[in-house]
Amino acid sequence: MTIRLYDTSARQIREFTPLTQGCVSIYLCGATVQAAPHIGHIRSGLNFDIMRRWFTYRGYRVTFVRNVTDIDDKIINKSAEQGRPWWAIGYQNERAFNDAYDALGCLPPSYEPRATGHVPEMIEMMRGLIERGHAYAAEGNVYFDVRSFPEYLALSNQSLENLQEAGDVDTGKRDPRDFAMWKASKPGEPSWETPWGRGRPGWHLECSAMAHRYLGQAFDIHGGGIDLIFPHHENEIAQAKAFGDDFANFWVHNHWVTMSGEKMSKSLGNSVLVSEMVKKWRPIVLRYYLGTPHYRSTIEYSEEALREAESAFARIEGFVQRVTEKAGKTVEPAAEVPPAFAEAMDDDLGVPQALAIVHTTVRQGNSALTADDKESAVARLAEVRAMLGVLGLDPLDEQWSAGGDRGEDLHGVVDSLVRLVLEQRQAARARKDYGTADAIRDQLQQSGLVIEDTPSGPRWELGSR
């Protein structure tokens, strides 16, 4: 058993060997909390949640760190626009992100550090970099000297000569491409005391410092969206390695969710907020939609694609429900996933190929049900539950069955109403009024329900929209 991952820094798939046997350490760039999350933000969390679950299934002890950027230019600008404290904006949106992660079934991180809680670690790193000649203070700012680090831009495979000035026009830079690690305070802005004057963190410094604090000088995997490769991750590498850390052994990046071919972003005005999406779609369906494409592929958002995901998941969920009813009890997940599923997941987290095994197993289980082969159907359900558990999509898991899924809140009410209508249909059939019975059935189907007549009576489930 060998897990293989695409390493952005190597530009190829590499065999994963942990730095510490039996353990995996992952640092994921998390939320910048200037606004509530859209589904593009949460895709990254879902992709790395599946990675974490797969490493855990393979027997590794996983340490998963996902940071919160709770101070930056955007948050400060929002504060000025709204006339609200910067920390109130950050806290409100941090809670919105956590609500979104929870709603879509992401496991909580081992640690979730905030940038503002780690200024001492940042000061320590800046002091070390200045002493080593990799950084310098100027007019209350602290800059990283990009020419002092020959490996700079290796991750993004760029040339320093072609690089434009880093960020805003700042005073005191030795080279316009040097980037800010610490920004001198301006009137009315939040600030912290340092040996070089009061100010606040630059965006990149926080992650280098927090990764060092929680995962040490070297760790296994650094993750994030492809838009972070430059400048954020390049600058993290420069700071950390110039400080003396080995830093990340693998760099893993997920692709975007797009609308009309453009990256989903607040600045483009094409955001689809998670808080609004879960009012229209069941969270488990959203997880299926965002989590099942390969993490390195683009998802082009559309209502049609979501409806297709809803229908595909309904086929899985219907099978789970039918076999559970047939068995008369909850069927526990199998101890192991099928070998073909494991092979797909080991190969750079090949979720689409793994999901094909899920659907194949569902079809086999449905055939067993048709043949009244209860034993085979139960065995297939056990395999399906094991596979869905790895993907965080098991409808019988407590996350979804105990009210974590918004749809469950209404299921009992809808079930009672539908059963009243089905009783009227049964009464019509009993008096041989088949026209009325068929009309009731057709009306239910037009409402998005699928009615199935079984030996134990009619049953219903949600169909495609």
N, C-alpha and C positions, 0 to 999 in steps of 0.2 A: 504494500500500500504506500503510494507516494502521491502527495498532493502537488500539483503543478499550477503556478500562477504566472500571469503576464506581468513582468517587471518593467515599468516604464523606463527606468534608468538603463536597463540592459536592452530594451526594445525587443524583447523576446520572452517566450514562456520558459521559466526556470523551475527546476525541482525545488520544492520547499524543504529546507532543513532548518529546524529551529535552533536558535542560539543556545537555548537551555533545553535539554532533552525533556520531552513530555509537556513543555509549556509553550504558549504562543503569546506574544505581546503585540498589541495593535494600538496605534494612535490614529484617531480619525479627526480631521478638522471638522468641527461642528458648526453651530449656528453663530452668525453675527446677528445680534438680536435687535436690529433697528426696526423690524416690522414682523408681522405674523408670517408663518411659513406657507409657501405654495408647494404643490406636489413635486416640483423640481427639486426643492430643498430636501424633501423627505425621501426622495429616491435614494440618495446617498446613504442615509441611515438604514434603509431597508436592505440595500445591497450588502452592506457590511454586517448587518444583523444576520443575514443568511450565511455569510462567510464565517462569522463567529459560531453559529449553530453547527456548521459543518465541521469545523475544527473540534468543537466539543463532542460531536458524534464520533469523530475519529479518535477520541480518547485524550485530547489535549486539555490542559488546564489553561483557560484563556483569561488574560488580563486585557480589558478593553477600556481605553481612555478616549473620551469624546469631550473636547473642550467647548467652552462658551466664550465668545468674544463679546464682552459686555461694555467695551469702550472703544470707540473709533470715530473717525470723522463723520460718518453717516449718522451715528447715534447723537453726536453733538449737534449736528445740523438739524436733526429731527427735534431735539430739545428746544433749539432756538425757534423753530417754526411753530411748535405747538405750545410753547410757554410752559413746558413741564420739565421736571428734573430728569437728567439723563438716566439716573439709576431707576426711576419709575418706568421709563420707556423700556429699558433693558429687561427689567424684571417681568413686566407684563408680557413681553414677547418671548422671553425665556420660558415662561409658563405655557404660552401658546405652542411653542415647539415641543415641549414635553408632553402636552396633551395630544399633539399630532403623532409623536412617536408611540405613545401608549395606545392611541386609538387604532393604529395600524399594526400593533402587535410586536413592536421592537422591544427586545429585552433591555432593561436598564443597564447603563454602563457600569463597569467596576468603579470608575472614578469619573466625575464630570466637573473639572476645575474651571473656575472663572478667571479671566485674565486679571481683573482688578484684585484678586486675592493672592497674586503671585508677583507683586512688584519686587519684594526682596530677592527672589530668584533672578529676576531680570537685571537688577542692579549688579548682582554677583557676576552674571554672564557678561554684561557690558564692561565691568571692571577688568575681567580677565581678557577680553578681546582688546581693550585699550592697552593693557600691559604687553600683549603679544604683538602689538603693532597692526592689528586688523581693524581697529575702530578708533575714532577720535571725537572729541567734544568740540563744538563750535557754537557760540552764542546760545548756550543752553540746550542745544540739540546734541544728539550723539548719532554719528553716521558710521556705517560699515564701509570700509575701503575695498571696493570690489576688485581693484587691481592687486590687492595683497593676497588674493585667494585664486590661484591659477585654475582651480576646478570649476570656477563660477560659470554657470550656464550649461554645464554638462548634462543636466537632467533634461532641459528643453532643447538641447543641441543647437544653441544659438552662438553667434559670434559677438564678443564684447564690442568690437569695432562698429557693428551694425546696431547696437543697442541705443535706444534714445534715452533722454534724461529720465531719471527715476522719479515719478510722482510730481508734486507741485514744484514750483520754482522756490527753492529754499536757499537761505543765505548761509554762508560759511562752508559750503561744500568744497572739497578739494577737486572733485570730479563730478560733473553733473549726473553721472550714472550711479554714484553712491546712493544708498538708500538709508532712510531714517530708521534707527532703532528706538530712538526716544525723541519726542517732540517737546520743545520748550512751551511752557504754558502761555496762553493768551488771556486777556482779561475776561473773566466770567466763565472760563473753561475749567473743568475738573483737573486737578493736578496732584502730584505726589512729590515729596522731597527726595532728592538724590544728591550725590556729591557734585553733580554738574548743574544743579539748579532744579527748580520745580518744573514738572512737566507730566507727560503721560506716555504710555507705551505706544510704539509703532506697531502696526498690525503684525509684522512677521516675528518680532522678538518673543512675543508671548508663547508661541507654540514651541519654539526651540527650548525656552526655559521650562515650560510645563512638561514636555516630553522627557527632559533630563530629570526633572523632579520626580516623576511618577514611574518612569521606565528605565532610568539610568543612562549610562553612556552609550549603550547600544540596545536596540530592540528590533523585533522581527519585521513588522509591517507598518508603513505609514500610508494612510488612505485619504481620499478626498476626490472631489470632482475634477475633471480635466481642465477646467478653467483656473484651477489653483496651481497648475504646474509652474506657470510663470505669471507674476513674479513671486507669489507667496512661497511655494515649496523650494524654488531656487534659493531664495533668501534664507529660509530656514536651514537649508543644508550648509550654506556659507557660514552662518553664525555658529551652528552647532559644531561643524567639523573644525573651523578655525579655533573654536574654544577648546577642542581636544576630544570631542565625542566622535564615536564611529557613526552614531545616529542610526537611520533606518537601513535594514538589510534589503528590504523589498519596498518598491513604490507601486501602489495599486490605485488606479484612477477609474472612476465610473463616468459614463457619458451623460449627456443632458436629456431632459425632457424638453421637446421643442413644440412650438406652435407656428404653423405656416413656415417651417424651415428655420425659425429663429429660436435661439436659446430662451427658455422661459425665464423672465427676470422682471423685477418690479419696474426697472427703468424703461422697459419697453411697453409697460402697461398691459402685458398679456399674462399676468399671473392668475393662477387658479388656486385659491386658498384652500388648504385642507379643511379648515373649519366649515367652509361652504360645501365642499365636495362630500363630506360625510353626511350632510343633510339630504343629498340626492342619491348617494350610493352607499351600499353597505361597506363598512370599513374593510371587511375581509375580501370583498371584491376589489377594492382599491389596492389592497396589498397584492392580490393576484395580478392586477394590471401593471403595477409598478415594479413588482419584484420578480416576475417570471421571465421577462426578456433578459438576454445576456447583459451583464453589467457594463460591458464595453460597447454596447450598441445604443443608438439613439432611439428614444421613444417619441414618436410624433403624436402629440395629443389630439384626440378627437372623441366626440361622443359615440361615434360608431364603434371605435376600437374598444371603448369601455363596455358597450353593450355586448360585443363579442366576448370580452373577458367574463362578463356576467354570465353569459350563456355557457361558456366553457366550464366555469366553476360550478354552475348549477348542475351540470352532468355529474361532476364528482360528488357534490353534496347530496344529490338525489340517490346515488349509489350507496353512499354511507348510511343514509336514512333507511333505505329499503332493507339493507342487510341487517342493520341494527334491529329493525322491526321483526325480521325473519328469525334472527337469533334469540330475540326476547331478552337480550341483555347487552351491555356495552362490550364490544369486542376490543380487547387491548391491542396496542400496536405491537407488531412483530419486533423481536430483539434486534434484527438486522434488516436493512433495506436490501432490495434485490441487487445482485452484482452489477447489472447494467446501469442502474441508477447511481450506484457508488462510483462506477467508472466515469460516468458523465460529470459528476460533481468533482471528482479528483482532477479532471482536466479543465483547469482554469474556471472552476465553478460553472460548469455548463448546464445551467438551470433549464434552458429550453429543451435540451436533449433529455435531461432528467425528468422533466415534466411529461415528455412523450411517453416515458415508461409508466408514469402515473396513469395516463389516459389509457394506455394499452392494458394495464392491470384492471382498470375500471371496466373496460369492455369485456375482459375475460370473466370478471366477477358478475357482470350482467348476464352473460351467456350461462354461467352457472346457475343464476337465479331462474332463468327461463327453463333450464333443464331440471329445476327443483333439486339442485345439488347444493344443499345447505353447507356442507363441510367445505367444499371448494370456495363458495362465496365468502364464507367467514375467513378462510385463509387469505383470500385476495384482499378483503377489507383490512386485515391485520397488516398486510404489506403496504396498502395505500395509506393507512394511518401513520406508519413509520416514515414513509416518504414525505407526507404532508407535514409531519412534525418537524422535519429538518427544514422545510421551507416556511414554517410558521403559519401554515394554512389548514391545520387540522380543525374541522368545524366542531369536533367533540372536545377540543382542548378548552380548559377553563377560561382562557382569554376570550373565546368567542361564545361558549355555551353558558357561561355564568353571568352574562350581561355585558361583557366587554364589547360585544358587537351591538351597535345601536339597533339593528333590526330585531334582535332578540327581545327588546323592550316591548315591541308591539306584536310579537309572534302569538302570544297567548290570546290577545284580544282578537286578532285576525282569525286565528284558528276557531275561536268560538263562533264568530260571525259566519265563517265559511261553512262550518258544520251545520248551522241552522239552515243555510241555503241548501246544503246537500241532503239534509233530512227532507226538505220539501221536494227535492228531486226524487229521492227514494220513494216518497209517498206517491208522487205522480207515476212512477214506474209500477208501483204496486197496484194501482188502479188502471194500469195499462194506458195511461195518458202519455204516450211516448213523445208526442210533439212538445208538450210542456217540459218533459224531462230533458229533451235535447236542447230546447231553448235555454233552459237554466244552465246547462253545461256550456253552451256556446257563449252565453253572457259572461260566465266565469272566466272562460278562456280569453275573451276580449279584454278582461280586466287584468290579464297577465298571469293567470293561474292555470296550471296544468292539472287536470283531473284524471285519476287512474282508478278504474274499477278493479278491486282485488277480491280474493275469496273472503277476506275478513271485512270487506266493506270498502267504500270509496276513500281515497286519500288524495291530498293536494300538495302541490309544491309550486314555488315561483318559477315561471318560465322566463324566456327572454322578453325584453321590452319591445 
